[in-house]
Amino acid sequence: MLPVKQKPAMLKGIGVDLISRARVRQFISRHGEYVRKRFLNVSERRSFSRLSLRDFAELFTAKEAFFKACGESWMGLEGFQGMRMKRGPGDHFEMEWRPARNRKTVYRGEGHFFRSGDLMGAQAMIWR
């Protein structure tokens, strides 16, 4: 019997986001609890009872990079709340998002965080 050939994965999208720690610090100090309510889903709010600068910067850049990789039109902040991120070893993460306006579509992808001086960022890839 011949081995079953698997269809190779194809890259659907790639996204990158970058933010300065100084800007995140200023944003969190100015908007405090508003940031938690608008950008984080319920599970993330429980996990991050006190949101550190690094935690927020990583979540925000991962969600922005993932959104860009999806290629969807702007979905409002509720789209960020609908994204689920799972941390992996090191700087790796996996994400999943089901847009509210199209419940049949599910985006799944992975990415990595990177840092350089004052900058923090994430790159995300979505595969078909």
Buried (B, 14 or more C-beta within 10 A) or exposed (E): EEEEEEEEEEEBBBBBBBBBBEEBBEBBEEEEEEBBEEBBBEEBBEEBEEBEBEBBBBBBBBBBBBBBBBEBEEBEEEBBBBBBBEEEEEEEBBBBBBBEEEEEEEBBBBBBBBEEEEBBBBBBBBBE
